Amino acid sequence: MTCEIYICKPGQPLKEGRMEMNHDVTCKEEAISDAERRIKMSPSIGKIAYYLLSDSGSFRCIYTHNNEAAAKAAPPKRRSGGGPSGPVRVKKKKKKPKGLLAKLKAWAGE
């Protein structure tokens, strides 16, 4: 028998979670110990579900665990500054329009 393990982040539906196949988990006790081990290794796991597949194609859920500590964990930290991550463009200064005397000098050719 094969076991499908669905691993989700907090708030993520089971269908969108990561799926792994395992041939070692065959009963609820093994699923509980495997879930505890996985959550210790990766505390960001929000939900983990174990489905046992038979050779005929049918399946049944043998264990589901919701990790309450993952929902309370802080979101990932962002870089300080809060601004855009790319280079900052420098604005070009506009040229001042020529005054009356400058226009007359240019017209006279000086």
C-alpha positions in Angstrom: 0.0 0.0 0.0 1.1 3.5 -0.7 0.5 6.7 1.3 0.0 10.1 -0.2 1.0 13.0 2.1 -0.3 16.5 1.5 1.7 19.3 3.1 0.2 22.8 3.1 1.3 26.2 4.4 -1.1 28.1 6.8 -4.3 29.1 4.9 -3.5 27.0 1.9 -6.1 24.4 0.7 -5.0 20.7 0.6 -5.4 20.5 -3.2 -2.8 23.3 -3.7 -0.3 21.8 -1.2 2.7 19.7 -1.9 2.1 16.0 -2.4 4.6 13.3 -1.5 4.4 9.5 -1.8 5.5 7.3 1.0 5.6 3.5 1.2 6.7 3.3 4.9 3.5 4.8 6.5 0.8 2.2 6.7 -1.2 3.0 9.8 -2.3 5.9 11.9 0.4 5.6 14.6 3.1 5.8 11.9 1.4 8.8 10.3 1.3 10.6 13.7 5.0 10.0 14.3 5.9 11.1 10.8 3.8 14.2 11.1 5.5 15.2 14.4 8.9 14.6 12.8 8.0 16.7 9.7 6.6 19.6 11.8 9.8 19.6 14.0 11.9 19.8 10.8 9.8 22.5 9.2 7.6 24.5 11.7 6.0 26.5 8.9 3.8 23.6 7.9 0.2 24.6 8.5 -1.6 21.3 7.7 -0.5 17.8 6.9 -2.8 15.0 5.7 -2.2 11.3 5.1 -4.3 9.3 2.6 -3.8 5.5 2.3 -4.2 4.2 -1.3 -5.1 0.6 -2.0 -4.1 -1.3 -5.1 -7.6 -1.1 -6.4 -7.4 2.7 -6.5 -9.6 3.5 -3.5 -8.2 5.8 -0.8 -9.0 6.8 2.8 -7.8 9.4 5.1 -5.8 7.9 8.0 -4.6 11.1 9.8 -4.8 14.9 9.5 -2.9 17.4 11.7 -3.3 21.2 11.9 -0.3 23.0 13.2 -1.6 25.9 15.3 1.9 27.3 15.9 2.4 27.9 12.2 -0.5 30.3 12.0 0.9 32.3 14.8 4.4 32.5 13.3 5.5 35.9 12.0 5.5 36.5 8.2 8.9 36.5 6.5 10.9 39.6 7.1 11.4 42.1 4.3 14.5 44.2 3.6 14.7 47.4 5.5 13.9 50.6 3.8 10.6 49.6 2.3 11.4 51.1 -1.0 11.8 49.5 -4.4 14.4 46.9 -4.7 16.0 48.1 -8.0 18.2 51.1 -8.7 16.7 54.5 -8.2 16.3 56.7 -11.4 17.6 60.2 -11.1 15.3 62.9 -12.5 16.8 65.2 -15.1 16.6 68.9 -14.4 14.7 71.0 -16.9 16.6 73.8 -18.6 15.4 77.2 -17.7 14.0 79.2 -20.6 16.3 82.0 -21.9 15.5 85.5 -20.7 14.9 88.5 -23.0 18.6 89.7 -22.9 19.9 86.2 -23.7 17.5 85.9 -26.7 18.6 89.4 -28.0 22.3 88.5 -27.6 21.8 85.2 -29.5 19.9 87.0 -32.2 22.6 89.6 -32.5 25.2 86.9 -32.8 27.3 87.9 -29.8 
